[in-house]
Amino acid sequence: MMTLTHVEPLHAAQVPDRRRRARAAHLWLALLLVVTCVLSLETGASGVSLIGLLSSGAENEALARVILWEVRLPRIAMGVLVGAALAVSGAVMQGLFRNPLADPGIVGVSAGAGLGAVTAIVLGGLLPPALQTALGLYTVPLAAFLGGWASVLLLYAVATRGGRTSVATMLLAGIALGALSGAVSGLLVYAADDQQLRDLTFWGLGSLAGATWAKLATAVPVIVLALAGAAFLGRGLNGLALGEATALHLGLNVQRLKALAILTVAGATGAAVAGSGGIGFVGIVVPHLLRLATGPDHGPLLVNCALLGASLLLGADMIARLVIAPAELPIGIVTAVLGAPVFLWILLRRRGLVDL
């Protein structure tokens, strides 16, 4: 009893401080995102900038407008959406599994989306010519989105019994489903030709180079709807952190919470992977770093994850465009190279305070 009496006032004093830090982070991260968007708009191998457009002559004005409005702006918008979707999905998964090492791939979305994309790239030529013409450039993104959703629905069906979804079963089934998807993808890769192998490699490491207003129009409704759904998960994930039994006693509908969390992650991650390919590390690093910095309250955490995830992906995209310009690195390489050392450095500094 003496120990409890001694600890409780300290914990109560820390809560308002963490909430203030989390709210202050909203402002700073929003400012960071605005700065990153401006820098991304002004940066590129062509040397075109908005300032230059406003001051240039008529000879270069048409080209500059095309580069800014038809190339960079949709790329920036896609980067914001994908970064926010991956980071928020990671935060939701970590809250659902009560494990800071969880990420969107744990429910099979990434593996299923990857299998769908590989299938479309390798076997897309077997589709009827009329269907190939109708789908056009949307063949691979659509296959990836459908593959991700099919994986999640299958996983949910396996983990749900008697109206209750087992998180442990979902974790194990997700590992098995990921291994199976990887095996089938490996068989398809083995049968691919040289051009298909190049497409598979570039898609698997992710890129925002293919972003257009038309592709953006297909991704926006799904990702925005998923992020809006995630906004209602904060209180439930906070209660779930205390355990399912405690969450039930608090009046939470745990089964509905699990279903909404899984559907949110499926929609956000599926659309993100379909729009940009496989981009790793954002979903696991961003939520964990913000949790260390501002506390575990999922209400402000989800907002901060969306802002920092968007800024991180735009920053990585700028580096990918410039480091070997006029060529371009896959963005997944940049996120891994930059994110992994920083993540390890922070964990080493805080390992005495972090219980993984």
C-alpha positions in Angstrom: 0.0 0.0 0.0 2.9 2.4 0.8 4.3 1.8 -2.6 1.0 2.5 -4.4 0.5 5.7 -2.3 4.0 6.9 -3.3 3.7 6.2 -7.0 0.2 7.5 -7.8 0.8 11.2 -7.2 3.9 11.1 -9.5 1.9 9.3 -12.2 -0.9 11.8 -11.9 1.5 14.7 -12.2 3.0 13.3 -15.4 -0.3 12.9 -17.2 -1.1 16.6 -17.7 2.5 17.2 -18.8 2.3 14.5 -21.4 -1.0 15.8 -22.7 0.5 19.3 -23.0 3.5 18.0 -24.9 1.2 16.0 -27.2 -0.9 19.0 -28.0 2.1 21.2 -28.5 3.5 18.6 -30.9 0.3 19.1 -33.0 1.4 22.7 -33.8 5.1 21.9 -34.4 4.4 18.8 -36.6 1.8 20.7 -38.6 4.4 23.5 -39.2 6.9 20.8 -40.2 4.5 19.4 -42.7 3.8 22.8 -44.3 7.6 23.4 -44.6 8.2 20.0 -46.0 5.4 20.4 -48.6 6.9 23.8 -49.7 10.4 22.4 -50.0 9.1 19.4 -51.9 7.3 21.7 -54.4 10.4 23.8 -54.9 12.8 20.8 -55.2 13.5 18.7 -58.3 16.0 17.6 -60.8 14.6 20.0 -63.4 15.4 23.1 -61.3 11.8 24.4 -61.8 10.3 26.2 -58.8 7.2 28.1 -57.9 9.2 31.3 -57.4 10.8 30.8 -60.8 7.4 30.4 -62.4 6.1 33.6 -60.9 9.1 35.5 -62.3 9.9 33.6 -65.5 9.1 34.7 -69.0 6.4 33.2 -71.3 8.9 30.8 -72.9 9.4 28.6 -69.8 6.0 29.2 -68.2 4.2 26.3 -69.9 6.8 23.8 -69.0 7.1 25.0 -65.4 3.3 24.8 -64.9 3.3 21.2 -66.2 6.1 20.2 -63.9 4.6 21.9 -60.8 0.9 21.2 -61.2 0.9 17.9 -63.0 4.0 16.2 -61.6 5.1 17.6 -58.2 1.7 18.6 -56.7 0.0 15.2 -57.1 3.2 13.5 -55.9 3.2 15.7 -52.8 -0.5 15.0 -52.1 0.1 11.2 -52.6 3.1 11.4 -50.2 1.1 13.1 -47.5 -1.7 10.6 -47.8 0.5 7.5 -47.9 2.8 8.7 -45.1 -0.2 9.5 -42.9 -1.9 6.2 -43.7 1.1 4.1 -42.9 1.9 5.9 -39.7 -1.6 5.9 -38.3 -2.0 2.2 -39.3 1.1 1.4 -37.4 -0.2 3.2 -34.3 -3.5 1.4 -34.5 -1.8 -2.0 -34.8 0.6 -1.3 -31.9 -2.4 -0.3 -29.8 -4.5 -3.3 -30.9 -1.7 -5.9 -30.2 -0.3 -3.9 -27.2 3.1 -4.3 -28.8 5.3 -1.3 -30.0 6.9 -3.6 -32.5 3.7 -4.3 -34.4 3.2 -2.7 -37.9 0.5 -2.9 -40.6 2.1 -5.9 -42.2 1.3 -8.0 -39.2 -2.3 -8.4 -40.4 -1.3 -9.6 -43.8 -2.2 -6.4 -45.7 1.3 -5.8 -47.1 1.8 -9.5 -48.0 -1.6 -9.7 -49.7 -1.1 -6.5 -51.5 2.3 -7.6 -52.6 1.0 -10.9 -53.9 -1.7 -9.0 -55.8 0.8 -6.7 -57.4 3.2 -9.5 -58.3 0.3 -11.4 -59.9 -0.7 -8.4 -62.0 2.8 -7.7 -63.1 3.7 -11.2 -64.1 0.3 -12.6 -65.3 -1.4 -9.3 -66.3 -0.7 -10.1 -70.0 -3.0 -13.1 -69.8 -6.1 -10.9 -69.2 -8.4 -10.3 -72.1 -7.1 -7.4 -74.3 -10.3 -5.4 -73.7 -9.9 -5.7 -69.9 -6.2 -4.7 -70.2 -7.2 -1.6 -72.1 -9.9 -0.7 -69.7 -7.7 -1.1 -66.6 -4.6 0.4 -68.2 -2.2 1.8 -65.5 -4.6 0.9 -62.7 -4.1 -2.9 -63.1 -1.3 -3.2 -60.6 -2.7 -0.7 -58.0 -6.2 -2.4 -58.2 -4.7 -5.8 -57.8 -2.7 -4.7 -54.8 -5.7 -3.2 -53.1 -7.9 -6.2 -53.7 -5.1 -8.5 -52.6 -4.7 -6.6 -49.3 -8.4 -6.6 -48.6 -8.7 -10.3 -49.4 -5.9 -11.1 -47.0 -7.5 -9.2 -44.2 -10.9 -10.7 -44.7 -9.4 -14.2 -44.7 -7.3 -13.4 -41.6 -10.4 -12.0 -39.8 -12.4 -15.1 -40.6 -9.7 -17.4 -39.3 -9.2 -15.4 -36.0 -13.0 -15.0 -35.3 -14.9 -17.7 -33.6 -18.1 -17.5 -31.7 -18.4 -13.8 -32.4 -15.0 -13.1 -30.8 -11.7 -12.2 -32.5 -8.6 -13.6 -30.9 -5.6 -11.2 -31.3 -3.2 -14.0 -30.6 -4.7 -16.2 -33.4 -4.7 -13.1 -35.7 -1.0 -12.7 -35.1 -0.1 -16.3 -35.7 -2.4 -16.5 -38.8 -0.9 -13.3 -40.1 2.6 -14.8 -39.9 1.4 -17.9 -41.7 -0.4 -15.9 -44.4 2.6 -13.7 -44.9 4.8 -16.7 -45.4 2.3 -18.3 -47.9 2.0 -15.1 -49.8 5.7 -14.8 -50.0 6.1 -18.3 -51.3 3.5 -17.8 -54.0 5.1 -14.4 -54.9 8.5 -16.2 -55.1 7.1 -18.7 -57.6 5.7 -15.9 -59.8 9.0 -14.0 -59.6 10.8 -17.1 -60.7 8.6 -17.2 -63.8 9.0 -13.4 -64.6 11.1 -12.1 -67.5 13.8 -9.4 -67.2 11.4 -6.4 -67.6 8.9 -7.8 -65.1 11.7 -8.4 -62.6 12.7 -4.7 -62.9 9.1 -3.7 -62.4 8.8 -6.0 -59.4 11.9 -4.7 -57.8 11.0 -1.0 -58.2 7.4 -1.6 -57.0 8.4 -3.7 -54.0 10.7 -0.9 -52.7 8.1 1.8 -53.3 7.9 5.1 -55.2 5.8 8.2 -55.6 6.9 8.7 -59.2 3.7 7.3 -60.7 1.4 9.7 -58.8 -1.2 11.5 -60.9 -4.4 13.4 -60.2 -6.3 10.4 -61.6 -4.6 7.9 -59.2 -4.9 10.4 -56.4 -8.7 10.6 -56.9 -8.9 6.8 -56.4 -6.8 6.8 -53.2 -8.2 9.9 -51.5 -11.7 8.5 -50.6 -10.4 5.3 -49.1 -7.5 6.8 -47.1 -9.5 9.7 -45.9 -12.3 7.5 -44.8 -9.9 5.1 -43.0 -8.1 8.0 -41.2 -11.5 9.4 -40.2 -12.4 6.0 -38.7 -9.1 5.9 -36.9 -9.9 9.2 -35.2 -12.7 7.4 -33.2 -10.3 4.6 -32.0 -8.3 6.6 -29.5 -10.4 6.0 -26.4 -10.9 2.4 -27.2 -7.2 1.7 -27.8 -6.4 3.4 -24.5 -8.8 1.1 -22.7 -7.5 -1.9 -24.5 -4.0 -1.1 -23.3 -5.2 -2.2 -19.8 -6.3 -5.6 -21.1 -9.4 -6.9 -22.8 -11.1 -7.8 -19.4 -10.5 -4.3 -18.0 -11.7 -2.7 -21.3 -14.9 -4.7 -21.1 -15.5 -3.5 -17.5 -15.0 0.1 -18.7 -17.9 -0.4 -21.0 -16.0 -0.7 -24.3 -17.3 -3.0 -27.1 -14.0 -4.8 -27.6 -15.2 -6.9 -30.5 -16.4 -3.9 -32.4 -13.2 -2.1 -31.6 -11.1 -4.9 -33.1 -13.2 -5.0 -36.2 -13.1 -1.3 -36.8 -9.3 -1.2 -36.1 -8.7 -4.0 -38.6 -10.9 -2.5 -41.3 -9.2 0.9 -40.8 -5.8 -0.6 -41.2 -6.9 -2.6 -44.2 -8.3 0.4 -46.0 -5.5 2.8 -45.2 -2.6 0.4 -45.8 -4.2 -1.3 -48.9 -4.8 2.1 -50.6 -1.3 3.3 -49.6 0.4 0.2 -50.9 -1.7 0.4 -54.1 -0.7 4.0 -54.7 3.0 3.9 -53.9 4.2 0.3 -53.7 5.8 -1.3 -50.7 7.3 1.3 -48.3 8.5 -0.1 -45.0 9.6 1.3 -41.7 7.2 4.2 -41.5 4.4 2.3 -39.8 6.7 1.0 -37.0 9.1 3.9 -36.4 6.8 6.9 -36.4 4.3 5.7 -33.7 6.9 4.4 -31.5 9.1 7.5 -31.5 6.1 9.7 -30.9 5.0 7.5 -28.0 8.4 7.9 -26.4 8.3 11.7 -26.9 4.7 12.6 -26.0 3.2 9.6 -24.2 0.9 6.7 -25.0 -2.5 8.5 -25.2 -3.9 7.4 -28.6 -6.1 10.5 -29.0 -3.3 13.0 -29.8 -0.9 10.2 -30.8 -2.9 9.3 -33.9 -3.0 12.9 -35.0 0.7 13.3 -34.5 1.4 10.1 -36.4 -0.5 11.4 -39.4 1.5 14.6 -39.4 4.9 13.2 -38.8 4.3 10.2 -41.2 3.4 12.6 -44.0 6.5 14.8 -43.3 8.8 11.8 -43.1 7.7 10.3 -46.4 7.9 13.7 -48.2 11.4 14.2 -46.8 12.4 10.7 -47.9 10.9 11.4 -51.4 13.0 14.5 -51.8 16.1 12.6 -51.0 15.1 9.8 -53.4 14.7 12.4 -56.2 17.9 14.3 -55.6 20.6 11.9 -54.5 21.2 10.3 -57.9 19.4 12.9 -60.1 18.1 12.8 -62.8 17.5 9.1 -61.9 15.5 8.2 -58.8 16.0 5.9 -55.8 13.2 3.7 -54.6 11.8 5.5 -51.6 11.7 2.4 -49.4 15.5 2.3 -49.5 15.7 5.9 -48.2 13.2 5.3 -45.4 15.1 2.3 -44.2 18.6 3.8 -44.5 17.5 7.0 -42.6 15.0 5.5 -40.2 16.8 2.4 -38.9 19.9 4.2 -37.4 17.8 6.9 -35.8 15.4 4.4 -34.4 18.3 2.3 -32.9 20.0 5.4 -31.5 16.9 6.5 -29.7 16.2 3.0 -28.4 19.8 2.8 -27.1 19.5 6.1 -25.3 16.1 5.3 -23.8 16.5 1.5 -23.3 16.5 2.0 -19.5 13.1 3.6 -19.7 11.4 1.6 -22.4 9.9 -1.8 -21.7 9.5 -3.6 -25.1 
